[in-house]
């Protein structure tokens, strides 16, 4: 995946379909909580091999065992074919923030750094905001 330089607001305006409004709502929440953090559009082949467009907030470097490190986003929002994904690439001394919030996020699927759900109705928004606030504290370009 690569940074595109495309305007995120223009990208959001072009979205249609079942997840368009949810993407805009999640972006509004994320942008509010992560005020001052860079917000950029990433596009290309994701690690799983699928073509993706991800709104990324903040910057981090991800170490991958046996592979080169990659520059990446701290929080990312993506519209998938059948669900939405939120990626949180932040951890503290207790481990992955996503894993720490796992039981509080609602009726969602949680993996090591991703939260997936079919509707924002399934996501517990207060816990989501708290997760983002914790991620902001760990993000160098957050205000």
N, C-alpha and C positions, 0 to 999 in steps of 0.2 A: 504494500500500500504506500501511497505517496500523498503528500500535501498537494492540493490542487491550486490554491490561490483563488478559487471561486468564492464569491460572496455567500456566506451561510444563509443570510436572509433571503437572497434570491433563490437559493436551492430550496429552502423551506416553502417559499411561495409557489414553486412549481410542483410540489407534491400533491398527489391526489390519491384516491382509494381509501380503504378502510383504516389505515394507520396515519393518514396525513395530519388530522387534527390532534391525535395523540402525540405525534412527533413535535408538533408546534408547542403543545402544552408542556411536554417534558423539557424542551429546549428553554421555554420561558422560566420554568422552575430552576433548571440547572444554571442558566445564565444569571438569575437573581442570586442564587446561593454562591456561585463562583464568580461574583462580580470582580472585574479586574483581571481575570484569567483569560489568556488567549483562547479564542474560539475559531476553529478552522475546519475546513472540509477535507477529509481524507477519502481517496478513491483508489480502487484497484482490487487485486486478488488478495483476499484475507488469508490468514494462515491455514484455514480449513479448505482453501481452494475455491471459494465462491467469490464472485464479483460483489463488492460492497461499496457503499457510500456511508461514511461515519462522520458525524459531527464530533470533533475532538475538542476537549477543554484542557488547557494546561499542557505541559510537556514533562516527560520523564524518560529515563533510559531503562530498558528492560534487559536484564541479563538472562541469557538462555544457555543452559548447560550444553557444551560442545558446539555452540553456534555463536556467531558474532552478536554483540549487543545491538539493540535497535532503539532508535528514538521513537517515542510513542506518545500517546495522550494519557492524561491521568484519568479522565472520565470521557466516555464515548457513547453516543446515541446512534442506534442503527435501526432501520426498518428492514425486516426480513420478509420472506414470502408469507409466512403464517403467524408471525409474532414480532414483537419489538424486543430489542436487546439494549441493555445498559451495561457498559463495561466500566469497571472501576479498578484501575491499576495502581492501587495505593495500599500500603500496609504500615503498621506500626509495630511496636515491640510485641504485641499480642497476635500478629499475623495479618492476613488479608482482611481488609475492612468488610468486603462482601461476606466473607465467612462469619465475621463477628456479628453481622446484622441478619444473618440467614433466617432466623426464626421470627423476625419482626417485620419483614418486608411484605407480608401478605401471601396471597395464593399465586406464588411465582416459582419458577425453577431457578435454582442457584447453583452455579459451578464455582470454580476457584476464583474467577474474577468477573463473572458475568451473571446478570439477572435477566431472565427472559419471561415474557408474559404476553397474552393475547389481547389484553385490554388494560388501560390505566386503572380501570375499576378494580382489577386484581391487585394492584400495587398499593400498599399502605403508604400514603404520601407523607405523613409526618415522619415515619421511619426513613423514608427515602431522603427527605430533606436533612435529617440528622446524619445520615450516611454521607451525603454531599458536604455537609459542614465539616465532618471529620476529614474527608478527602481534601477540603480547602485548607485545613490547618497543615496538611502535609505537602501542599503544593507551593513551590517556591514563588510562582508569579501571582498568587492569590493576594487580595488586599484585605 
